[in-house]
Amino acid sequence: MSKPVRVEYVLSKPNSPSWWKRNRHLVLLVVGLLVGAWLVDGHDSTAAHPPERPRPVHSTVSDAGHDER
């Protein structure tokens, strides 16, 4: 009788990568571009702009030492 054949190694195909592994660099690129555009655009926030301070009215010069004619 001969000895039974012993299988030591089995070659198999690896599983295909998931959608995330295939496309994560594209997703992160798009997210980064959107965030960058949002920051550069100024995102028009009311909290970012300080309220306007009242401006002084026209100044008047005192005529204390002059005679009125």
WOHU-V734512 format. One record per residue. RES is the residue in three letters. SS is DSSP state (alpha for helix, beta for strand, coil for the rest). PSI is psi in degrees with one decimal (NA if undefined). OMEGA is omega as a letter, one per 30 degrees, with the letter a starting at -180 (NA if undefined). Layout:
RES & SS & PSI & OMEGA
RES & SS & PSI & OMEGA
This chain:
MET & coil & 142.8 & l
SER & coil & 158.9 & l
LYS & coil & 145.4 & l
PRO & coil & 148.9 & l
VAL & coil & 130.1 & a
ARG & coil & 124.3 & l
VAL & coil & 119.9 & a
GLU & coil & -35.4 & a
TYR & coil & 139.3 & l
VAL & coil & 123.3 & l
LEU & coil & 134.7 & l
SER & coil & 158.5 & l
LYS & coil & 139.4 & l
PRO & coil & 154.4 & l
ASN & coil & 146.1 & l
SER & coil & 146.4 & a
PRO & coil & 153.3 & a
SER & coil & 169.6 & l
TRP & alpha & -41.9 & a
TRP & alpha & -43.9 & a
LYS & alpha & -33.3 & a
ARG & alpha & -32.3 & a
ASN & alpha & 8.2 & a
ARG & alpha & -33.8 & l
HIS & alpha & -35.3 & l
LEU & alpha & -40.4 & l
VAL & alpha & -45.7 & a
LEU & alpha & -33.6 & l
LEU & alpha & -46.6 & a
VAL & alpha & -42.3 & l
VAL & alpha & -42.9 & l
GLY & alpha & -40.8 & l
LEU & alpha & -39.6 & l
LEU & alpha & -42.9 & l
VAL & alpha & -41.7 & l
GLY & alpha & -42.7 & l
ALA & alpha & -37.4 & l
TRP & alpha & -40.7 & a
LEU & alpha & -39.7 & a
VAL & alpha & -33.9 & a
ASP & alpha & -25.0 & l
GLY & coil & -7.0 & l
HIS & coil & 31.1 & l
ASP & coil & 65.3 & l
SER & coil & 139.6 & a
THR & coil & -25.5 & l
ALA & coil & -20.6 & a
ALA & coil & -26.7 & a
HIS & coil & 123.3 & l
PRO & coil & 151.4 & l
PRO & coil & 149.4 & a
GLU & coil & 137.4 & l
ARG & coil & 148.9 & l
PRO & coil & 139.0 & l
ARG & coil & 151.0 & l
PRO & coil & 149.0 & l
VAL & coil & 172.3 & l
HIS & coil & 135.5 & a
SER & coil & 149.4 & l
THR & coil & 143.1 & l
VAL & coil & 131.8 & a
SER & coil & 134.4 & l
ASP & coil & 47.1 & a
ALA & coil & -38.6 & a
GLY & coil & 4.4 & a
HIS & coil & 147.9 & l
ASP & coil & 139.7 & l
GLU & coil & 133.1 & l
ARG & coil & NA & NA
